[in-house]
Amino acid sequence: MDVHAFPLRIKEIPDKPEEAELKVGHTDALFLRSKGGITPSGWSCEHLPYIVEFDNYGVSKQPSQPHAAGLSIWVWGYDEISWYAHQPAAYRQNWLHYAYDWVKQTDPNGHVEMPGFRQTTSPLDKKRWYYANNKSDAVPDGHGDEDTIRDIWAAGEGK
């Protein structure tokens, strides 16, 4: 491979309901573990660059509960993008800045893939998609994160 792609592997903060963080070594997270070698296109490196994404794989039978089903891949009972989409706007926007900065400071080979739109599973509000767009006639279910993503990219945070 020339680049890896893997879930963020967001970790719940047990004593802070619905809050979460990134941590090296949490489950099978890729942070500081990207292997290198000679790539199919012929270049070599010690550690391949990679992107981490807000994964989508469903919701547990215990949404909004810690350690749902005893699995550490759930974030308060949700997959990563459903948990993120379920958060209040201010928390989402701050968390996106946090994730971007944390990955850049923790592992220079890592890059956060910005969530543009992604299928979600949320039995609480019945929404099926997360859209980063600001709400508009064209995207009435937008979550309003497009300005945050633009600001992150424009500032070049974490360089």
C-alpha distance (Angstrom), angle and dihedral (degrees) to the residues before:
residue distance angle dihedral
M1 . . .
D2 3.77 . .
V3 3.80 92.9 .
H4 3.80 137.0 9.6
A5 3.80 126.8 -131.3
F6 3.79 121.7 -164.3
P7 3.82 141.3 153.5
L8 3.81 118.6 -85.0
R9 3.83 90.7 -121.0
I10 3.78 94.8 -144.0
K11 3.82 115.4 -154.3
E12 3.80 123.1 -140.6
I13 3.79 118.1 -125.1
P14 3.83 98.0 -136.3
D15 3.80 98.9 -155.8
K16 3.83 93.2 46.3
P17 3.83 109.9 62.8
E18 3.81 114.5 -130.9
E19 3.84 92.3 -0.8
A20 3.78 121.5 120.1
E21 3.80 143.8 176.1
L22 3.76 143.3 -164.9
K23 3.79 119.4 -108.4
V24 3.78 135.3 179.7
G25 3.80 108.9 -116.1
H26 3.80 96.4 20.2
T27 3.81 104.7 144.2
D28 3.81 109.0 -50.2
A29 3.84 97.1 -27.6
L30 3.80 113.8 158.4
F31 3.82 97.2 -136.6
L32 3.85 109.7 130.6
R33 3.83 90.3 -5.8
S34 3.80 103.8 88.8
K35 3.79 109.5 129.2
G36 3.77 123.5 -142.0
G37 3.77 138.2 -156.5
I38 3.77 136.2 121.5
T39 3.79 111.3 -28.8
P40 3.83 125.6 -141.5
S41 3.80 88.9 -105.2
G42 3.82 89.8 56.2
W43 3.80 106.6 -107.2
S44 3.78 122.5 117.2
C45 3.78 135.3 -143.7
E46 3.79 141.8 164.0
H47 3.82 92.2 -124.1
L48 3.79 125.9 18.6
P49 3.79 117.9 -129.8
Y50 3.78 113.4 -110.0
I51 3.77 144.1 -175.0
V52 3.77 125.4 -136.9
E53 3.77 117.9 -152.1
F54 3.79 140.2 -167.8
D55 3.80 96.8 -100.5
N56 3.78 123.1 -144.4
Y57 3.79 120.8 -153.3
G58 3.80 106.2 135.3
V59 3.76 140.0 -88.1
S60 3.78 130.5 -71.4
K61 3.78 124.5 -121.9
Q62 3.82 86.3 -104.0
P63 3.83 107.8 58.1
S64 3.81 115.0 -175.2
Q65 3.82 90.8 16.1
P66 3.82 124.7 116.7
H67 3.81 119.7 -114.0
A68 3.80 91.7 10.1
A69 3.78 111.8 -158.1
G70 3.80 87.5 -7.0
L71 3.81 91.4 -79.4
S72 3.79 122.6 130.2
I73 3.81 93.5 -153.2
W74 3.81 90.7 73.9
V75 3.80 116.9 86.5
W76 3.78 105.0 -148.3
G77 3.80 88.6 -30.6
Y78 3.81 96.2 -48.3
D79 3.75 138.1 95.6
E80 3.80 112.0 -106.1
I81 3.80 100.4 -94.0
S82 3.82 93.6 42.1
W83 3.82 90.2 51.3
Y84 3.81 90.4 48.0
A85 3.81 94.0 47.1
H86 3.82 90.1 48.4
Q87 3.82 92.9 58.9
P88 3.82 124.6 96.2
A89 3.82 113.4 -93.2
A90 3.83 96.3 -109.5
Y91 3.82 92.2 50.2
R92 3.84 91.7 46.9
Q93 3.79 92.4 50.4
N94 3.82 93.9 46.6
W95 3.80 90.9 45.0
L96 3.80 92.1 52.8
H97 3.82 90.3 53.8
Y98 3.81 88.8 46.1
A99 3.83 93.4 50.4
Y100 3.79 93.1 47.1
D101 3.81 92.6 49.0
W102 3.80 94.6 41.5
V103 3.80 94.1 53.0
K104 3.82 92.6 46.6
Q105 3.82 92.3 48.9
T106 3.81 94.6 42.1
D107 3.80 101.9 44.5
P108 3.82 124.0 8.3
N109 3.82 89.1 -159.0
G110 3.82 91.8 62.6
H111 3.79 129.6 87.0
V112 3.81 129.4 -176.4
E113 3.77 114.3 -127.4
M114 3.79 106.0 -138.3
P115 3.80 113.5 -124.8
G116 3.80 106.4 -116.2
F117 3.78 100.7 163.7
R118 3.76 129.2 -26.9
Q119 3.77 138.7 166.7
T120 3.80 113.3 -98.7
T121 3.77 137.4 -170.8
S122 3.78 115.9 -142.5
P123 3.79 120.4 157.9
L124 3.80 89.3 -177.1
D125 3.81 99.0 64.1
K126 3.83 100.2 11.6
K127 3.81 92.2 -129.8
R128 3.81 114.6 150.4
W129 3.82 101.6 -168.8
Y130 3.78 139.6 43.5
Y131 3.81 113.9 -144.9
A132 3.81 118.8 -172.8
N133 3.81 90.2 -157.6
N134 3.76 122.1 110.2
K135 3.81 111.7 -105.5
S136 3.79 112.6 -87.0
D137 3.77 140.5 144.4
A138 3.80 87.6 -86.9
V139 3.83 94.1 47.7
P140 3.81 107.5 24.6
D141 3.82 91.8 166.9
G142 3.81 94.7 52.0
H143 3.80 115.1 142.3
G144 3.81 94.3 -145.5
D145 3.81 99.1 -120.5
E146 3.81 98.4 122.2
D147 3.82 93.2 94.9
T148 3.80 90.6 51.8
I149 3.81 91.7 51.2
R150 3.81 90.6 47.2
D151 3.82 90.7 49.6
I152 3.82 92.3 50.0
W153 3.79 92.1 50.7
A154 3.81 94.7 41.8
A155 3.80 93.3 50.7
G156 3.78 93.5 45.8
E157 3.80 87.9 -137.9
G158 3.75 115.4 -162.9
K159 3.82 96.2 24.1
